[in-house]
Amino acid sequence: MKLTDKQLENFRESGFVMIPNVFSREEVALMQGELPRLFAENRAENYREKQSREVRSAFALHLRSDIYRRLVKHPRLIGPALQLSNEEIYIMQTKVNVKAAFSGEVWQWHQDFSTHKEEDGVPRPDALNIHVFIDEVNEFNGPLTFIPGSHRRGPLNSALDTETTSYPLWTLDQDTITKLIADGGIVSAKGPPGSLLIFGDTLVHGSSINMSPWRRTIFSLITNPISNAQTTNKRPEWIHHQDTSPITCLDDNCLIDPSNDEGPSHTIETDSIQSVETAGNSP
Ligand SMILES: O=C(O)CCC(=O)C(=O)O
């Protein structure tokens, strides 16, 4: 799949592009169907909310599930990512972010690049965060909120907040956010299950709590150009992958019909997992 000229223009101007109904109900059901088993695993990659202990982020899904291993090679994700990156890309991070009904917590205002630079020594803000909505995302269940055009300011000063959220995050201060919103406004990314959302590494974003009765589950793949790979290895492999092999696409029907998929290229062992408390935050 390729982005149209208008979608490319939106991405350049606003810092994100949103396309509803890219994946069918059947494909989304396959993604959703994997989650109860993955969330039931007692391993560090399942990061839980501080208060409710519900899974907030489940990492390294492409190494834990055949459906997600195929999803990260899907041409409807990788086609647009290659078009925007203009060079070969690798998988930097995969996860599902959940906001459980009534208890999903906040993600403060941030740019993904702050974490990529500070934690991983990624040189340039060229990574892409590619989301697939597994549940409907509406105005009540904690959609991502963006400040359109904020990516054009480039990397902004941020500070590591270790207290407010379930895990440490490099966040932006309220003065900066107030000024950015005065200029760019604020929008939320809503859509039906199967929607595709792509945003760049310097787009300022966050999300508020979910006080609705509707769960909000979003799959996220972060890709990075191979020429922009990390220069330090502070974080565990499963939160920032060190394998910079180029992503190759499978067939468009690969989620439904896996016959052209050669099978797992690697697995992750529980005993190789470091604790996220020592090294981790996300994006
Ligand atoms: O899932 C969310 O609400 C926020 C996710 C996010 O900020 C990110 O992926 O960088």
The ligand as a MOL file (V3000), in Angstrom:
LIG
                    3D

  0  0  0     0  0            999 V3000
M  V30 BEGIN CTAB
M  V30 COUNTS 10 9 0 0 0
M  V30 BEGIN ATOM
M  V30 1 O -1.2080 4.7010 23.8700 0
M  V30 2 C -1.2080 5.8970 24.1810 0
M  V30 3 O -2.1980 6.4460 24.6420 0
M  V30 4 C 0.0020 6.7460 23.9910 0
M  V30 5 C 1.0510 6.0690 23.1950 0
M  V30 6 C 2.2200 6.9240 22.9510 0
M  V30 7 O 2.3210 8.0180 23.4140 0
M  V30 8 C 3.2840 6.4390 22.1020 0
M  V30 9 O 3.1470 5.3510 21.5000 0
M  V30 10 O 4.3050 7.1400 21.9960 0
M  V30 END ATOM
M  V30 BEGIN BOND
M  V30 1 2 1 2
M  V30 2 1 2 3
M  V30 3 1 2 4
M  V30 4 1 4 5
M  V30 5 1 5 6
M  V30 6 2 6 7
M  V30 7 1 6 8
M  V30 8 2 8 9
M  V30 9 1 8 10
M  V30 END BOND
M  V30 END CTAB
M  END
